[in-house]
């Protein structure tokens, strides 16, 4: 990519004996101290391994959750350090702080080819500060930690849409390079915003229209079909005059959805049936009903079988497909069939298929589907959507300057 130096460029210069800071996205879901989906850790391994094999002293920076800018044991990266060590086949020591005394001691103790992990960067409130000078000060501390002959490799695609110290500002202090994961993600997603092979179909799900409004408006002029499932479809159904019962509904978005339906014409495809229930938690009764005739005390929690069939048919001739957002509450078996059916249609398709990270990627793994059945599974939900909206991603833009 124009103007972007890569991790291979860095290795060609020689990294043996040099300290390299790698920003990875290791923000994994935890159940206590158990990682329930290690997909992001596995995605981070290739770039880290490549640098270590070339003799670099690799220092990994990452965040977990949303601590309040101070150390918080429930957001410690200790489980991640253990899993990363298992995947690398070597112990990965965890520094007890971000850029403090323990971090300095941990980095000083590294030998060529070894890897260490800094504690959660969001334990330092400067990481996410809106004040440029505060983030810059943390970036300077990262630079001092890594040393004058060091370098920075950006490999956490899930955070490149954030203007944060370990993502953006540090590339002003240390020579910046794109890791293999970031390179692959940007290349694939820019293919979608450039000249995708047609027919080009986008499938959007998830909870709220408001979360996806910008990407819907950006995509409608460029796609051949836009399939909308998940809870966000109910606001469109309501805009069409349908009764969505107790389903999730954004009333303040109804007029917007009505406008989008007018603009989209037959490009925008909505579900026709839904798996509805009289409760989400505890004992429940479910039934498949028309999506615009849900009883007032019931709620739609997954697209129905006829909708899965219609979506499958709409995808049949596609050459390029982007999918972001589940079709229902896939974590519960009663409401997983819609997401599973859609995912299987993509696996069976001959199209170039991109799964847009976030809950969609989690659904693929949770439902036990073959990850290699898709052309690309993104590690960054928010970042992938913002790139498709046409926005500049600060963590990418800083590498291209």
C-alpha positions in Angstrom: 0.0 0.0 0.0 1.2 3.5 -1.0 3.5 5.0 1.7 3.0 2.2 4.2 6.1 0.4 5.4 5.6 -3.2 6.3 6.9 -5.6 9.0 8.8 -7.3 6.2 10.5 -4.0 5.4 11.5 -3.8 9.0 12.9 -7.3 9.1 14.8 -6.7 5.9 16.6 -3.8 7.7 17.5 -6.2 10.5 15.8 -6.6 13.9 18.2 -8.9 15.7 19.0 -7.3 19.1 16.4 -4.5 18.5 13.3 -4.0 20.6 10.0 -3.8 18.7 6.7 -2.7 20.2 3.8 -4.5 18.6 0.3 -3.2 19.1 -2.0 -6.2 18.9 -5.8 -6.6 19.5 -6.1 -9.1 22.3 -9.4 -7.9 23.6 -10.9 -11.3 24.1 -14.1 -12.4 26.0 -13.5 -13.8 29.4 -15.5 -15.9 31.8 -13.7 -15.2 35.0 -10.1 -15.9 33.9 -11.1 -18.3 31.1 -10.8 -17.0 27.5 -14.0 -18.1 25.8 -12.9 -17.1 22.3 -9.2 -16.9 21.5 -9.6 -15.9 17.9 -7.9 -12.5 18.3 -4.9 -14.1 20.2 -4.4 -16.6 17.4 -4.7 -13.8 14.8 -1.9 -11.9 16.5 0.6 -14.8 16.6 1.9 -14.7 13.0 3.4 -11.2 13.1 4.7 -11.7 16.6 6.3 -15.0 15.6 7.8 -13.5 12.5 9.6 -10.8 14.5 10.7 -13.2 17.2 12.1 -15.6 14.6 14.1 -12.7 13.1 15.7 -12.1 16.5 13.7 -9.1 17.7 12.9 -8.5 21.3 9.1 -8.2 21.0 7.1 -6.1 23.4 3.3 -6.5 22.9 0.9 -3.8 23.9 -2.9 -4.4 24.0 -6.0 -3.6 25.9 -8.8 -5.6 27.5 -12.3 -4.3 28.2 -12.9 -0.8 29.4 -11.2 -0.1 32.7 -11.5 3.4 34.0 -7.9 4.5 33.4 -6.5 2.7 36.4 -5.4 -0.8 37.3 -8.3 -3.2 37.7 -7.6 -6.9 38.3 -10.7 -8.0 36.4 -9.2 -6.5 33.2 -5.7 -7.9 33.7 -4.1 -9.4 30.6 -2.7 -12.3 32.6 -5.0 -14.9 31.0 -4.0 -13.5 27.6 -0.2 -13.8 28.4 -0.7 -17.4 29.3 -2.6 -18.2 26.1 -0.2 -16.3 24.0 2.7 -18.3 25.5 0.9 -21.5 24.7 0.5 -20.6 21.1 4.0 -19.3 20.8 5.5 -22.3 22.6 7.4 -20.1 25.0 6.6 -18.3 28.2 5.4 -14.7 27.7 6.1 -12.7 30.9 3.5 -10.1 31.7 4.8 -6.7 33.0 2.9 -5.5 36.0 2.3 -2.1 34.6 2.2 -0.3 31.2 5.3 1.9 31.0 6.5 2.0 34.7 9.2 0.3 36.6 7.9 -3.2 36.1 7.6 -2.7 32.4 11.1 -1.4 32.2 12.5 -4.4 34.1 10.5 -6.8 31.9 11.8 -5.3 28.7 15.4 -5.1 30.0 15.2 -8.9 30.8 14.3 -9.9 27.2 16.8 -11.8 25.1 16.8 -11.8 21.3 13.7 -13.7 20.0 11.8 -13.4 23.2 8.3 -11.9 23.7 6.8 -10.0 26.6 3.4 -8.5 27.1 2.7 -5.1 28.8 -0.2 -4.9 31.2 -3.5 -3.5 29.8 -2.7 -0.2 28.2 -6.0 1.3 29.3 -4.8 1.1 32.9 -3.0 4.3 31.9 -5.7 7.0 31.5 -3.6 8.8 28.9 -4.1 5.9 26.4 -7.7 7.0 25.5 -7.4 10.7 26.5 -9.0 13.3 24.2 -6.2 15.6 25.1 -3.5 15.3 22.4 -0.7 16.3 24.8 -1.6 13.5 27.3 -1.6 10.8 24.6 1.7 12.2 23.2 3.3 12.0 26.7 2.3 8.3 26.9 3.7 7.7 23.4 7.0 9.3 24.5 7.0 6.9 27.5 6.5 4.0 25.0 9.4 5.3 23.0 11.7 5.5 26.0 10.7 2.0 27.0 11.5 0.6 23.6 14.7 2.5 23.1 16.3 4.6 20.4 17.0 1.7 18.0 13.5 0.3 18.4 10.4 0.3 16.1 6.6 0.1 16.2 4.5 -2.4 14.4 0.8 -1.8 14.2 -1.0 -5.2 14.0 -4.2 -4.6 16.0 -6.8 -4.0 13.2 -9.6 -4.0 15.7 -8.3 -0.7 17.2 -6.9 1.2 14.2 -10.1 3.3 14.0 -9.2 4.7 17.5 -6.9 7.8 17.9 -5.2 6.4 20.9 -1.6 6.6 22.2 -0.6 3.0 21.5 -2.3 3.0 18.1 -1.7 6.4 16.7 0.6 8.7 18.7 3.4 6.1 19.2 4.0 6.1 15.4 5.1 9.7 15.8 7.8 8.6 18.2 9.0 5.3 16.8 9.4 4.3 13.2 6.0 2.8 12.3 5.3 -0.4 10.2 2.2 -2.3 9.4 1.9 -5.8 10.6 0.7 -8.7 8.4 -2.8 -8.7 10.0 -3.4 -5.0 9.4 -2.0 -5.2 5.8 -4.4 -8.1 5.0 -7.4 -6.5 6.6 -6.9 -3.1 4.8 -6.2 -4.8 1.5 -9.4 -6.9 1.7 -11.7 -4.2 2.9 -10.4 -1.7 0.4 -11.2 -4.2 -2.3 -14.9 -3.8 -1.2 -14.8 0.0 -1.3 -12.9 0.0 -4.6 -14.3 -2.1 -7.5 -15.8 -5.3 -6.1 -16.6 -8.1 -8.4 -20.4 -8.0 -9.0 -23.0 -8.9 -8.0 -22.0 -7.4 -4.6 -24.2 -8.3 -1.7 -24.0 -6.9 1.9 -25.7 -8.6 4.8 -26.2 -6.6 8.0 -27.5 -7.7 11.3 -27.1 -6.8 14.9 -29.3 -4.9 17.3 -29.6 -1.3 16.2 -30.1 0.6 13.0 -28.4 3.6 14.6 -25.2 1.7 14.9 -25.2 0.8 11.2 -26.9 3.9 9.7 -23.7 5.4 8.4 -22.6 2.2 6.7 -26.1 1.6 5.3 -26.1 5.1 3.7 -22.6 4.6 2.3 -23.3 1.2 0.9 -26.8 1.6 -0.6 -25.5 3.4 -3.8 -22.8 0.8 -4.4 -24.3 -2.6 -3.6 -26.5 -4.8 -5.7 -28.4 -6.1 -2.7 -28.5 -5.2 1.0 -30.0 -7.9 3.2 -31.0 -6.8 6.7 -31.6 -9.2 9.6 -31.1 -9.2 13.3 -33.1 -7.0 15.7 -32.3 -3.9 13.5 -34.8 -5.2 10.9 -37.7 -4.5 13.2 -37.4 -0.7 12.9 -37.6 -1.2 9.1 -40.6 -3.4 9.5 -42.3 -0.8 11.7 -41.5 1.9 9.2 -43.4 -0.2 6.7 -46.4 -0.3 9.0 -45.9 -3.8 10.4 -46.6 -4.9 14.0 -43.3 -6.0 15.7 -44.8 -6.7 19.1 -42.3 -6.4 21.9 -39.3 -6.7 19.6 -36.4 -4.3 19.9 -37.4 -1.1 18.2 -35.8 2.3 17.7 -38.8 4.6 17.4 -36.7 7.6 16.7 -35.3 5.9 13.7 -38.6 4.9 12.0 -38.7 8.0 9.8 -35.0 7.4 8.7 -35.8 3.7 7.9 -38.8 4.8 5.8 -36.6 7.2 3.9 -34.0 4.4 3.3 -36.7 2.0 2.1 -37.8 4.6 -0.4 -34.3 5.3 -1.6 -33.3 1.6 -1.8 -36.3 0.2 -3.7 -35.9 -3.5 -4.2 -32.2 -3.4 -3.3 -33.0 -3.7 0.4 -34.3 -7.1 1.4 -36.0 -7.7 4.7 -37.0 -11.0 6.5 -40.5 -12.2 6.0 -40.8 -14.4 9.0 -39.3 -14.6 12.5 -38.8 -16.9 15.4 -40.7 -15.2 18.2 -40.8 -15.9 21.9 -42.9 -14.9 24.9 -39.7 -14.4 26.9 -36.0 -14.2 26.3 -34.8 -15.6 29.6 -36.0 -18.5 31.6 -38.8 -20.8 30.4 -40.2 -19.7 27.0 -42.4 -20.7 24.2 -41.4 -20.0 20.6 -43.1 -20.0 17.3 -42.5 -18.9 13.8 -44.7 -16.0 12.7 -44.9 -13.5 9.9 -42.4 -10.7 10.8 -45.1 -8.0 10.5 -47.6 -9.7 12.7 -45.9 -10.4 16.0 -48.2 -10.4 19.0 -47.8 -7.5 21.3 -46.4 -9.5 24.2 -44.0 -11.5 22.1 -40.6 -10.5 20.6 -38.7 -11.6 17.5 -35.3 -13.1 18.4 -34.2 -14.7 15.1 -35.0 -14.6 11.4 -37.3 -17.5 10.4 -36.7 -20.4 7.9 -38.5 -18.7 5.0 -36.2 -15.7 5.5 -33.1 -17.9 5.6 -34.2 -19.5 2.3 -34.9 -16.1 0.7 -31.5 -14.7 1.9 -29.8 -17.9 0.6 -31.4 -17.4 -2.8 -30.4 -13.7 -2.8 -26.8 -14.8 -2.2 -26.8 -17.6 -4.7 -25.4 -15.6 -7.7 -23.3 -13.1 -5.7 -19.6 -12.8 -6.5 -18.7 -10.6 -3.5 -20.4 -10.7 -0.1 -19.7 -8.7 3.1 -21.5 -9.8 6.3 -21.6 -7.9 9.6 -23.9 -8.7 12.4 -25.8 -11.9 13.5 -29.3 -12.7 12.4 -30.6 -13.4 15.9 -29.6 -14.1 19.5 -27.2 -16.8 18.3 -25.8 -17.5 21.7 -29.1 -19.2 22.6 -29.8 -22.5 20.7 -33.4 -21.6 20.1 -32.4 -18.5 18.2 -29.2 -19.6 16.4 -30.7 -21.2 13.2 -30.9 -17.9 11.3 -27.3 -17.0 11.8 -26.2 -20.6 11.1 -28.3 -20.8 7.9 -26.9 -17.5 6.6 -23.3 -18.5 7.5 -23.8 -21.8 5.8 -25.1 -20.1 2.6 -21.9 -18.0 2.6 -19.7 -21.1 3.1 -21.5 -22.9 0.2 -21.2 -19.8 -2.0 -18.6 -19.3 -4.8 -18.4 -15.6 -3.9 -15.5 -13.8 -2.2 -16.9 -13.7 1.3 -15.8 -11.3 4.0 -17.0 -11.7 7.6 -16.9 -8.2 9.2 -15.5 -9.1 12.6 -17.2 -8.5 16.0 -20.2 -10.6 16.8 -20.3 -12.1 13.3 -16.8 -13.6 13.7 -17.7 -14.7 17.2 -20.8 -16.4 15.9 -18.8 -18.4 13.3 -16.6 -19.8 16.1 -19.4 -20.2 18.7 -21.5 -22.2 16.2 -18.6 -24.4 15.3 -18.5 -23.4 11.7 -15.3 -23.9 9.6 -13.4 -20.6 9.5 -11.7 -21.5 6.3 -15.1 -21.7 4.7 -15.0 -17.9 4.3 -12.5 -15.9 2.2 -11.7 -13.5 5.1 -12.8 -13.1 8.7 -12.0 -9.6 9.9 -10.8 -9.1 13.5 -12.3 -5.6 13.7 -16.0 -5.0 13.6 -16.0 -1.2 14.2 -12.8 -0.7 12.1 -14.2 -2.7 9.2 -17.5 -0.7 9.2 -15.7 2.6 9.4 -13.5 1.7 6.5 -16.5 0.7 4.4 -18.1 4.0 5.3 -15.2 5.7 3.7 -13.7 7.1 6.9 -10.0 7.5 7.4 -8.7 5.1 10.1 -6.2 7.1 12.3 -4.1 4.0 13.0 -3.7 3.3 9.3 -3.4 6.9 8.1 -0.4 7.6 10.5 1.4 4.7 8.8 0.8 6.1 5.4 2.2 9.6 6.1 
